Amino acid sequence: VQLVESGGGLVQAGGSLRLSCAISERISGVYYMNWYRQAPGKQREWVAHVSSSGTSILYANSVQGRFFIFGDDANTFSLEMSLLQPEDTAVYYCAVRMVQSTSPDYWGQGTQVTVSS
């Protein structure tokens, strides 16, 4: 299984961006689709997840109310980001974790999001 992110770029503070993650093949079983991010000099942090059934959606406190995660179809999920701030600048990674795993099983290569003040 391969994951490929798209949609990163440069945006001004207060602006919006949508990131998408394409999954190379259909995944059997129950799994969670996640977004993580890593800012320069900081550890990677979890941002949000949506379950394969769509019934479980969670956000980190830092993005709650500004970011929206959703599954477009069986092989794509997205992160709609609004009211972006300079502190949201990071490399964003999509990842898939099977329900029986304690950490993601598959990772994308990352896409840069830069928010200018």
C-alpha positions in Angstrom: 0.0 0.0 0.0 1.4 3.4 -1.0 0.1 6.8 0.1 0.6 10.0 -1.9 -0.2 13.4 -0.5 -1.0 16.4 -2.7 -2.2 20.0 -2.1 0.5 21.6 0.0 1.8 25.0 -0.7 2.2 28.6 0.5 -0.7 30.5 1.9 -1.1 33.7 3.8 -2.3 33.7 7.4 -6.1 33.3 7.6 -6.2 31.4 4.3 -7.2 27.9 3.5 -5.7 24.8 1.9 -6.9 21.3 1.1 -4.6 18.3 1.4 -5.5 15.0 -0.2 -4.1 11.5 0.3 -4.4 8.9 -2.4 -4.3 5.3 -1.3 -2.8 3.0 -4.0 -5.1 0.0 -3.3 -8.2 -0.9 -1.4 -7.5 -1.8 2.2 -9.4 -4.7 3.8 -10.5 -4.5 7.4 -11.1 -1.6 9.8 -8.5 1.2 9.7 -8.0 4.8 10.6 -6.9 7.5 8.1 -4.7 10.0 9.8 -2.9 13.3 9.2 0.3 14.1 11.1 2.6 17.1 10.8 6.1 18.0 11.7 7.3 21.5 12.1 11.0 22.5 11.8 12.8 21.4 14.9 9.8 19.7 16.5 8.6 16.2 16.8 5.9 14.8 14.5 2.5 15.4 15.9 -0.9 13.8 15.2 -3.5 16.2 13.7 -6.6 14.2 13.0 -8.1 10.9 12.1 -11.2 9.5 10.5 -12.1 5.8 10.7 -12.7 3.7 7.5 -16.4 3.6 8.4 -16.5 7.4 8.9 -18.0 7.0 12.3 -15.0 8.1 14.3 -13.4 11.5 13.7 -11.0 13.1 16.1 -8.9 16.3 16.0 -5.9 17.6 18.0 -6.9 20.5 20.2 -4.6 22.8 18.2 -6.7 22.4 15.0 -10.1 21.7 16.4 -12.7 23.9 14.7 -10.3 25.0 11.9 -9.4 21.7 10.2 -11.8 19.1 8.7 -10.9 15.6 7.8 -13.0 13.5 5.5 -12.9 10.5 3.2 -13.6 11.4 -0.4 -14.0 7.8 -1.5 -12.6 4.4 -0.8 -9.1 5.4 -1.9 -8.8 9.1 -1.0 -9.1 11.2 2.1 -8.6 14.8 2.6 -7.8 17.5 5.2 -9.5 20.8 4.7 -7.6 23.5 6.6 -8.9 27.0 7.3 -7.9 30.0 9.3 -4.3 28.9 8.9 -1.7 30.4 11.1 2.1 30.6 10.8 2.3 27.9 13.6 0.6 25.5 11.2 3.7 25.6 9.0 4.9 22.0 8.7 5.4 19.0 6.5 2.1 17.2 6.6 1.9 13.4 6.3 -1.0 11.1 5.7 -0.9 7.7 7.4 -3.1 4.7 7.7 -3.3 2.6 10.9 -5.0 -0.7 11.0 -7.3 -1.1 14.0 -5.1 -3.8 15.5 -2.0 -1.7 15.2 -0.6 0.8 17.8 1.1 3.0 15.2 0.5 3.7 11.5 1.2 0.9 9.1 1.6 3.1 6.0 2.9 6.6 5.5 3.0 9.1 2.7 6.1 11.0 1.8 4.8 14.3 3.1 3.8 17.7 1.6 5.0 21.1 2.7 2.5 23.6 4.0 3.9 27.1 4.7 1.8 29.9 6.2 3.2 33.4 5.9 2.3 36.1 8.4 
